[in-house]
Amino acid sequence: MISIAFAVGAADTVAGEQTLVVTDENGTELLTTPVSDETEIVIEYTHSVEKTLVRDVYVPDGEVLVMTRMEFSSFGAGLPARAEVTVSDGRYVYEPPSDEYSTLHLKTGDVADHDLIVGGERYDIAAMSDNGAVELTVERRLRTRL
């Protein structure tokens, strides 16, 4: 009989935690951060025509991103002009029926100056990607804790 012993070390592995992964157009990972089904993932940017703040809000559901709402200050090109909206704190809020994305494609830029907010932590993805394209996905990843 062969007996194998493992030393108890300073690290242990946690299986399959939800992880938000942001990659650039070459597939290089720019950001990985743990998320849960309750984590709000916000893409915040300046509307290129209206020059007002727009916030697209998503939550992870398994390995997809579900858009829960869009918040904006004025109606402009590309914003939901004919959709049913509510007003909250002086901003329009649009809650789409149920938009799900296995991969969210985003082209960042100087004018829009996209930020990514994950659970309250802000990341300048326009700068991280040198104003290029990025993709956001949610993956199950093994994570080692120290």
GITAFEN-V487649 format. One line per field, one symbol per residue. phi: phi as a letter, one per 30 degrees, with the letter a starting at -180 (. if undefined). burial: b if it has 9 or more other ideal C-beta (glycine too) atoms within 8 Angstrom, else e. A space follows every 10 residues. Layout:
phi->???
burial->???
This chain:
phi->.cccccddcd bbccdhddbd ccbddciddc abbdbbdcdd ccccacddcd hcdbbccbbd bicbccdcab cacadaeicd dcddbccbhi bdbccdeldc bdbccbcdad ddhecccchj dcbdddddch hcdbbcbcbd bdbccc
burial->eeeeeeeeee eeebeebbbb bbbbeeeeeb beeebeeebb bbbbbbbbeb ebbbbbbbbb eebbbbbebb bbebebeebe eeeeeeeeee bbbbebeeeb beebebebbe ebbbbbbbee eebbbbebbe ebbbbbbbee bebeee
